[in-house]
C-alpha cells in the first residue's frame, strides 16, 4: 500500500520553470510606456525652454511665469532686465522665470 503512494509521489512533476524575463515583462512594458508617454515629452519640452532662454535678445517681448509682460531691455548672465508699462519702468527677473515669448 505504501509503495503505490511512494511511486505516485515520484511521478508527480512540479510546475515547469518559468523564464525570469517573462516574469518581469509586465514591469518592463510599464516602464517603456511611462518613458514614451511621460518622461520623454517632458525632457523635450525642457530642452526647448532652455533653448528659448539661451536665444533671448534685446527687444524680445516675453511673458514671465508670474504673468508679467515686458520687453527685454538688457541681458546678464543669470537675469534679464525687462521694460514694463508705458513709462521707463524696468524690473530684473531671473532667466528661469521667463515662461515664453509673445508676438
Helices and strands as residue ranges (DSSP letters): H 2-11, H 20-34, I 35-39, H 40-54, E 61-64, E 69-75, E 79-84, E 89-94, G 95-97, E 98-101
